[in-house]
Amino acid sequence: MIAWSKAGFATSLAVDASGGVHISYYDGTHHTINYAYRPSSGGWSHYTIVKIGTYGSSDNAIAVDADHGVYILFFNDTNLQYAYKPSGGSWTISTGISGAGTTCQGLSLAIEESGGYRYLHVGYSVSIWWGTPNLKYATKRLPYGAWNIETVDWSGEVGYRNTIALDSEGSVHMSYRRGTYYSILRYAYKPKDGTWTNYTVHSQAQTGVYNSLALDPYDGVHISYYDGQNGDLKYAYKPKDGNWANYTIDATGSVGMYNSIAVDSNSHVHISYYDDTNHELKYATDITVPSQPLNVNATPGDKQVVLTWDAPASNGGSPITNYTIYRSNVSGGGSVLITLGPVFTYTDTAVVNDQTYYYKVSASNSMGEGPPSGAIAATPVKDKGGGIAGFELLAFMGAAAAALILARHRNIKR
């Protein structure tokens, strides 16, 4: 997607209600916080938000509100700030968050829509210059409310990498790093109007360095994280009131640093992360291409073939956007005849009678094109017409003979 040097060095990702993908990221070459956007169907657009000063940080976090407004949190020259862009509008940058601290890293951001108001929820690691970091949590009612700040965890250099999310009950969830080089992956939970409780998700050393958390529509907890010992992108999942399970997502080269996770309204997982081997921004999802269309039929006619099919058994987790028809004059071949929208029939009129044609149909979604169906053969033929058998011969006979044949034919039918 983006392949210039150090693009994606730090990333954060959000998916809006329409399936649009939003990514904030740090460009290490130009020292800027950038923004990338891809609608549910279409290509990527890229924007530069702000240039980071001498005492700033590469860390950033992104969130999207119910009106598709975008918020990006960043730390620039001792100021913890956020940029905001309403849907269809321009970017504005806030002043610093009062009381945030001298240095802030490991930024995370969530938005709550409650009681007709909108709230920002911020997680960050704060220290006084090179002191021991504490994990902090701040919340503010938009647009003019005051910041309320509290401590989540303060034991053993915590919070340098953290993410935050709110569930359907207004409870707060955070994942974060505890420790330095031998850091482990931790998780904190605070019910609405309650107190914080802290847990260990993965106790292996170097698993908490980079992590990201998101919730699904059923309040299941999803965490992507980097396994520093093996250089792998990992994933942990806990259903509501359930137990943690851990998986490896990408183990090709050194991958998974600066990861960010989001879960869409259909519970599908999206992860952006940095490929340190190739210096690229990468994207992973559990959405796949569709399976092949079902019940493909080809009905021949006079100088035409009518094709019909049914939707695939699996759409791969994303709506079908196109069907592609392949045609060939030989079995096993095929080139694209036409690409259609989400329809289930097509009439091929660019054919000649008595020639056999072979057809395949494939389906596509936001992830790409799936495998084609098996080949179906059809041979268009000339329409012989209906009516009395041998009627065409009557034109070559005399009127009397023709009348006699017709009379005899009517008597036989009686």
Secondary structure as UniProt FT lines:
FT   TURN            5..6
FT   STRAND          7..15
FT   TURN            17..18
FT   STRAND          21..27
FT   TURN            28..31
FT   STRAND          32..38
FT   STRAND          45..51
FT   TURN            54..55
FT   STRAND          60..64
FT   TURN            66..67
FT   STRAND          70..76
FT   TURN            77..78
FT   STRAND          79..85
FT   TURN            87..88
FT   STRAND          92..93
FT   TURN            98..99
FT   STRAND          103..114
FT   TURN            115..116
FT   STRAND          117..127
FT   TURN            129..130
FT   STRAND          134..141
FT   TURN            142..144
FT   STRAND          148..153
FT   STRAND          158..166
FT   TURN            168..169
FT   STRAND          172..178
FT   TURN            181..182
FT   STRAND          184..190
FT   TURN            192..193
FT   STRAND          197..202
FT   TURN            205..206
FT   STRAND          211..215
FT   TURN            217..218
FT   STRAND          221..227
FT   TURN            228..231
FT   STRAND          232..238
FT   TURN            240..241
FT   STRAND          245..250
FT   STRAND          255..263
FT   TURN            265..266
FT   STRAND          269..275
FT   TURN            276..279
FT   STRAND          280..285
FT   STRAND          294..301
FT   TURN            302..303
FT   STRAND          304..310
FT   TURN            316..317
FT   STRAND          322..328
FT   TURN            331..332
FT   STRAND          335..340
FT   STRAND          345..348
FT   TURN            353..354
FT   STRAND          357..365
FT   TURN            366..367
FT   STRAND          368..369
FT   STRAND          376..378
FT   TURN            389..390
FT   HELIX           391..396
FT   HELIX           399..413
//
